[in-house]
Amino acid sequence: MKKYILAGFTLISILSSAQESPFKFQELVNNSALPIISQGRTGTCWSFSTTSFLESEVKRLTGKDVDLSEMYNVRYTYPVKAYNYVYRQGKAQFSEGGLSHDVLNSVRLNGLAPIEAYSGLNNGDIKYDHQLLVKELKTDLDSIVKNPKQYLTKDWKANFNKKLDNKLGVPPTQFTYEGKQYTPQEFAKALKINPDDYVTITSFEQAPYYSQFILQVPDNFSNGNYYNLPLDEYMKTLDDALYKGYTAAFDTDVSEKTFSSKYGMAIWPAEGKESDYFVQIVPEKWVSADERQAAFENYSTEDDHLMHITGILKDQLGNQYYDVKNSWGTDNLGNNGHIFMSKPYFRMKSIAFTVHKDALSKDLKKKLGIK
């Protein structure tokens, strides 16, 4: 659903723990999304963000609010990462991390499930915590890599999946939703989610613009392809999509001191003291493509978190921000767990975003070879 809120109609203030913030925000675009769900003590932001994105897509395509299981496709992605790690003799990444296309790859094979059919919580667990699980799985995989002749003659894959099922639960092959029975593949089709309809857009200088390339970040274990755009066009494509009623899942760096979940904001100051950040409006720097590239190449920009962009706001001086749905819960966090991310911050620190291909203009589709 697309909802526009005209300037002057709605004002939003964010609160610090002690006093009212001086920032006054007006919503310019507010597209539909379900409430924030915490990823708990897991590194599965890639699934929480992309699942939230798909929930918004379901709303846009069908008009229905459907709470999808974040852990359903996490459960199916862990084995893919494990096989990749073993087959590459340990010279690959095995961790909790991933990217949006990993969810879409899993949907293509395994479909979708509603949260009531698969919560991903088992054995009385009430919160998500994969720290010990992933540590144990990684130890097992390293043993296989070190002693392949011993382990590869055994059914290590079955043992790996058994541990996942014990922790997350056995994924359903059928379930009933609103009185009708589905397989997960039938459910995805009924919700009009076709993984092939989604594209990921980035802007870096190591590949030609308007080409596809495999972005070189650690979590891209599955070698996902990205469409590369000039930086200004990258930004405009996202804005156009949001104004058309689409949302986007995106990958970004959140390690900067200018990213604050406490205040619910992310900014890219041009100057000023750290003590001024988030307590007053400070001038921000409009980043060049070369500056963005340098930050990527010296590792000060890394792919360490994924979230879901649902709208655009502006402050009382006219500076614009993206309304970003995070997955760190809402307790004691600014802006009820959302992040108001300034466009300069996004321009500098974002890695890429995923949208429905129909959010792109006809001219851009033609340039990129997207049908």
C-alpha positions as CSV (number, residue, x, y, z in Angstrom):
1,M,0.0,0.0,0.0
2,K,1.3,3.5,-0.9
3,K,0.6,6.3,1.6
4,Y,1.8,9.8,1.2
5,I,1.8,12.3,4.0
6,L,1.9,15.9,2.8
7,A,4.3,18.4,4.4
8,G,2.7,20.0,7.4
9,F,0.2,17.2,8.0
10,T,2.2,15.0,10.4
11,L,5.1,15.8,12.7
12,I,7.2,13.2,14.4
13,S,9.6,13.9,17.3
14,I,12.1,11.4,18.6
15,L,13.0,11.3,22.3
16,S,16.4,10.7,23.9
17,S,16.4,9.1,27.3
18,A,16.4,12.4,29.1
19,Q,14.8,15.1,27.0
20,E,12.9,15.9,23.8
21,S,15.0,15.9,20.7
22,P,15.3,19.1,18.7
23,F,14.6,17.2,15.5
24,K,11.1,17.6,14.1
25,F,10.3,15.2,11.3
26,Q,7.7,15.3,8.6
27,E,6.7,12.1,6.8
28,L,6.9,12.5,3.1
29,V,6.4,8.8,2.2
30,N,5.2,6.1,4.5
31,N,4.9,2.6,2.9
32,S,3.3,-0.3,4.7
33,A,5.4,-2.6,7.0
34,L,4.5,-4.9,9.9
35,P,5.8,-4.2,13.4
36,I,9.4,-4.7,14.4
37,I,10.5,-8.1,15.4
38,S,13.8,-8.6,17.3
39,Q,16.4,-10.9,15.8
40,G,17.6,-11.6,19.3
41,R,21.2,-12.9,19.8
42,T,21.6,-14.0,16.2
43,G,23.4,-12.6,13.1
44,T,20.3,-13.2,11.0
45,C,19.5,-9.6,10.2
46,W,19.6,-10.5,6.5
47,S,16.5,-12.7,7.0
48,F,14.7,-10.4,9.3
49,S,15.2,-7.4,7.0
50,T,14.4,-9.3,3.8
51,T,11.4,-11.1,5.3
52,S,10.0,-7.8,6.5
53,F,10.6,-6.5,2.9
54,L,8.6,-9.5,1.5
55,E,5.8,-8.9,4.0
56,S,5.5,-5.4,2.6
57,E,5.6,-6.9,-0.9
58,V,2.7,-9.2,0.0
59,K,0.8,-6.2,1.3
60,R,1.5,-4.3,-1.9
61,L,0.6,-7.3,-4.2
62,T,-2.3,-8.8,-2.4
63,G,-3.5,-6.3,0.2
64,K,-3.0,-8.8,3.0
65,D,-0.9,-8.5,6.2
66,V,0.9,-11.8,6.5
67,D,3.5,-12.4,9.3
68,L,6.1,-14.5,7.7
69,S,8.6,-16.8,9.4
70,E,12.1,-15.3,9.5
71,M,13.7,-18.5,10.7
72,Y,12.1,-20.7,8.0
73,N,14.6,-19.6,5.3
74,V,17.4,-19.3,7.9
75,R,16.9,-23.0,8.6
76,Y,17.4,-23.8,4.9
77,T,20.3,-21.4,4.4
78,Y,22.6,-22.8,7.1
79,P,23.1,-26.1,5.2
80,V,23.9,-24.3,1.9
81,K,26.6,-22.3,3.7
82,A,27.9,-25.4,5.4
83,Y,28.2,-27.3,2.1
84,N,30.0,-24.3,0.5
85,Y,32.4,-24.1,3.4
86,V,33.3,-27.8,3.2
87,Y,33.5,-28.1,-0.6
88,R,35.8,-25.0,-0.6
89,Q,38.0,-26.8,2.0
90,G,37.3,-24.2,4.7
91,K,38.4,-21.3,2.5
92,A,35.0,-19.7,2.6
93,Q,32.8,-18.0,5.2
94,F,30.6,-19.9,7.6
95,S,28.9,-17.7,10.0
96,E,25.4,-16.4,10.9
97,G,25.7,-13.7,8.2
98,G,24.0,-13.5,4.8
99,L,22.4,-11.2,2.3
100,S,19.0,-10.6,0.9
101,H,19.5,-12.8,-2.1
102,D,20.1,-15.7,0.2
103,V,16.5,-15.4,1.4
104,L,15.2,-15.1,-2.2
105,N,17.3,-18.2,-3.2
106,S,15.8,-20.2,-0.4
107,V,12.2,-19.0,-1.3
108,R,12.9,-20.2,-4.9
109,L,13.6,-23.7,-3.6
110,N,11.7,-23.9,-0.3
111,G,8.9,-21.4,-0.5
112,L,7.6,-19.4,2.5
113,A,5.9,-20.2,5.8
114,P,3.8,-18.0,8.2
115,I,5.2,-17.5,11.7
116,E,2.5,-19.8,13.2
117,A,3.7,-22.7,11.1
118,Y,7.4,-22.2,11.9
119,S,8.6,-20.0,14.7
120,G,12.2,-21.2,14.7
121,L,11.9,-21.5,18.5
122,N,12.2,-25.0,19.9
123,N,12.6,-26.8,23.3
124,G,10.9,-24.0,25.2
125,D,13.0,-21.2,23.8
126,I,11.3,-17.8,23.9
127,K,14.0,-15.7,22.3
128,Y,16.3,-16.2,19.3
129,D,19.9,-17.1,20.2
130,H,22.2,-18.9,17.8
131,Q,25.5,-18.1,19.3
132,L,26.3,-21.6,20.8
133,L,24.6,-23.3,17.9
134,V,26.8,-21.7,15.2
135,K,29.9,-22.1,17.3
136,E,29.2,-25.9,17.6
137,L,28.3,-26.2,13.9
138,K,31.5,-24.4,12.9
139,T,33.6,-26.7,15.1
140,D,32.0,-29.7,13.4
141,L,32.7,-28.3,9.9
142,D,36.3,-27.6,10.8
143,S,36.7,-31.2,11.9
144,I,35.4,-32.3,8.5
145,V,37.8,-30.0,6.6
146,K,40.8,-31.3,8.6
147,N,39.9,-34.9,8.3
148,P,37.8,-35.3,5.1
149,K,38.5,-38.9,4.4
150,Q,37.2,-39.8,7.8
151,Y,34.1,-37.6,7.8
152,L,33.0,-37.6,4.2
153,T,32.4,-41.3,4.3
154,K,29.8,-40.6,7.0
155,D,26.5,-38.9,6.6
156,W,27.7,-35.6,8.1
157,K,25.0,-33.7,6.3
158,A,22.3,-35.6,8.1
159,N,24.0,-34.9,11.4
160,F,24.2,-31.2,10.6
161,N,20.5,-31.0,9.7
162,K,19.6,-32.9,12.9
163,K,21.3,-30.3,15.0
164,L,19.5,-27.5,13.2
165,D,16.1,-29.3,13.6
166,N,16.8,-29.8,17.3
167,K,17.5,-26.0,17.8
168,L,15.0,-24.4,15.3
169,G,12.5,-27.2,14.8
170,V,11.7,-29.3,11.8
171,P,10.5,-27.1,8.9
172,P,6.9,-28.0,7.8
173,T,6.2,-29.6,4.4
174,Q,2.5,-28.7,4.8
175,F,0.5,-26.3,7.0
176,T,-3.0,-24.8,7.3
177,Y,-3.3,-21.0,7.0
178,E,-6.7,-19.3,7.3
179,G,-8.5,-22.6,6.9
180,K,-6.6,-23.7,3.7
181,Q,-3.8,-26.2,3.4
182,Y,-0.5,-25.2,1.6
183,T,2.9,-26.5,0.9
184,P,5.5,-23.7,1.5
185,Q,5.9,-23.5,-2.3
186,E,2.2,-23.1,-2.8
187,F,2.1,-20.5,-0.1
188,A,4.7,-18.3,-1.7
189,K,2.8,-18.6,-5.0
190,A,-0.4,-17.6,-3.3
191,L,1.3,-14.6,-1.9
192,K,2.5,-13.6,-5.4
193,I,6.2,-13.7,-4.3
194,N,8.3,-14.7,-7.3
195,P,12.1,-14.5,-6.3
196,D,13.0,-13.8,-10.0
197,D,11.1,-10.5,-9.8
198,Y,13.7,-8.9,-7.4
199,V,16.9,-7.1,-8.3
200,T,19.8,-5.8,-6.2
201,I,21.3,-2.4,-7.0
202,T,24.7,-1.1,-5.9
203,S,27.2,1.7,-6.8
204,F,30.9,1.0,-6.8
205,E,33.8,1.7,-9.1
206,Q,35.4,-1.7,-9.5
207,A,32.9,-2.7,-12.1
208,P,31.5,-0.8,-15.2
209,Y,28.2,1.1,-14.6
210,Y,25.1,-0.5,-15.9
211,S,26.7,-4.0,-15.7
212,Q,26.2,-6.9,-13.4
213,F,29.0,-8.2,-11.1
214,I,29.6,-10.3,-8.1
215,L,30.1,-7.8,-5.2
216,Q,33.2,-8.7,-3.2
217,V,31.9,-8.7,0.4
218,P,32.4,-11.6,2.9
219,D,28.8,-12.4,3.3
220,N,28.3,-12.9,-0.4
221,F,29.1,-16.6,-0.1
222,S,26.5,-17.5,-2.7
223,N,28.0,-15.2,-5.3
224,G,25.0,-13.0,-5.9
225,N,24.9,-10.6,-8.8
226,Y,24.5,-6.9,-8.4
227,Y,23.5,-4.2,-10.9
228,N,25.9,-1.3,-10.7
229,L,24.7,2.3,-11.1
230,P,26.4,5.7,-10.9
231,L,26.0,7.0,-7.3
232,D,23.4,9.8,-8.1
233,E,21.3,7.4,-10.1
234,Y,21.6,4.8,-7.4
235,M,20.1,7.3,-4.9
236,K,17.4,8.5,-7.4
237,T,16.4,4.9,-8.1
238,L,15.7,4.2,-4.5
239,D,13.8,7.5,-4.0
240,D,11.7,6.8,-7.1
241,A,10.8,3.4,-5.8
242,L,9.7,4.6,-2.4
243,Y,7.5,7.3,-4.0
244,K,5.9,4.7,-6.2
245,G,4.9,2.7,-3.1
246,Y,7.7,0.1,-3.1
247,T,10.0,-0.6,-0.1
248,A,13.6,-1.9,-0.2
249,A,15.8,-4.3,1.9
250,F,19.3,-2.9,2.1
251,D,22.8,-3.7,3.3
252,T,24.9,-1.1,5.2
253,D,27.7,-0.3,7.6
254,V,26.4,0.5,11.1
255,S,29.8,0.7,12.9
256,E,30.1,4.4,12.8
257,K,29.7,6.6,15.9
258,T,27.2,8.6,13.8
259,F,24.9,5.6,13.7
260,S,22.9,5.5,17.0
261,S,20.1,3.0,17.9
262,K,19.7,5.0,21.2
263,Y,18.6,8.1,19.3
264,G,17.2,6.2,16.3
265,M,19.3,8.1,13.9
266,A,22.2,7.9,11.5
267,I,24.0,11.0,10.1
268,W,27.2,11.9,8.2
269,P,28.4,15.2,9.7
270,A,30.7,17.4,7.7
271,E,32.2,18.8,10.9
272,G,31.4,19.4,14.5
273,K,31.9,17.7,17.9
274,E,30.7,14.2,18.7
275,S,28.8,15.7,21.6
276,D,26.7,17.7,19.2
277,Y,25.5,14.6,17.2
278,F,21.8,13.8,17.6
279,V,21.2,16.7,20.1
280,Q,21.2,19.4,17.4
281,I,21.1,19.5,13.6
282,V,24.6,19.6,12.3
283,P,25.7,20.2,8.6
284,E,26.2,17.0,6.7
285,K,28.7,16.2,3.9
286,W,27.4,15.2,0.5
287,V,29.7,12.3,-0.4
288,S,31.4,11.8,-3.8
289,A,31.6,8.4,-5.6
290,D,35.4,8.5,-5.1
291,E,35.0,9.0,-1.3
292,R,32.5,6.2,-1.1
293,Q,34.8,3.9,-3.1
294,A,37.8,4.7,-0.9
295,A,35.8,3.9,2.3
296,F,34.9,0.5,0.8
297,E,38.4,-0.3,-0.3
298,N,40.0,0.6,3.1
299,Y,37.4,-1.5,4.9
300,S,35.9,1.5,6.8
301,T,32.7,0.6,5.0
302,E,31.7,-3.1,5.5
303,D,28.5,-5.1,5.0
304,D,27.7,-5.6,8.7
305,H,23.9,-5.1,8.9
306,L,20.7,-5.3,6.8
307,M,17.5,-3.4,7.4
308,H,14.3,-2.5,5.6
309,I,13.6,1.0,4.1
310,T,9.9,1.9,4.2
311,G,9.7,5.7,3.7
312,I,11.2,9.2,3.5
313,L,11.1,12.0,6.1
314,K,12.5,15.5,6.4
315,D,13.5,17.6,9.3
316,Q,12.5,21.2,10.0
317,L,15.5,22.5,7.9
318,G,14.4,20.3,4.9
319,N,17.2,17.7,5.3
320,Q,15.9,14.3,4.1
321,Y,16.1,10.9,5.8
322,Y,15.1,7.3,5.1
323,D,12.7,5.7,7.5
324,V,14.5,2.4,8.2
325,K,12.9,-0.5,10.0
326,N,15.5,-2.2,12.2
327,S,15.4,-5.7,13.8
328,W,16.9,-4.9,17.2
329,G,13.6,-4.7,19.0
330,T,12.0,-1.5,20.5
331,D,12.9,-1.4,24.2
332,N,14.9,1.7,25.2
333,L,15.6,2.5,21.6
334,G,15.1,5.9,19.9
335,N,12.2,6.2,17.4
336,N,10.6,3.0,18.6
337,G,13.4,0.9,17.1
338,H,13.4,2.6,13.7
339,I,16.4,4.4,12.3
340,F,16.0,7.8,10.6
341,M,19.0,7.6,8.3
342,S,20.1,10.8,6.5
343,K,20.7,10.6,2.8
344,P,24.4,11.6,3.2
345,Y,24.9,8.6,5.6
346,F,23.1,6.3,3.1
347,R,25.1,7.7,0.2
348,M,28.4,7.0,2.1
349,K,27.8,3.8,4.1
350,S,25.1,1.7,2.2
351,I,26.3,-1.3,0.3
352,A,23.3,-2.1,-1.9
353,F,19.5,-2.4,-1.9
354,T,17.0,-4.9,-3.2
355,V,13.7,-3.9,-4.8
356,H,11.0,-5.4,-7.1
357,K,12.1,-4.9,-10.7
358,D,9.0,-3.0,-11.5
359,A,10.1,-0.2,-9.2
360,L,12.7,0.6,-11.9
361,S,11.9,2.9,-14.8
362,K,11.5,1.5,-18.2
363,D,14.6,3.3,-19.4
364,L,16.7,1.9,-16.6
365,K,15.4,-1.6,-17.1
366,K,16.4,-1.4,-20.7
367,K,19.9,-0.1,-19.8
368,L,20.4,-3.0,-17.4
369,G,18.8,-5.7,-19.7
370,I,16.0,-6.4,-17.2
371,K,12.7,-7.7,-18.7
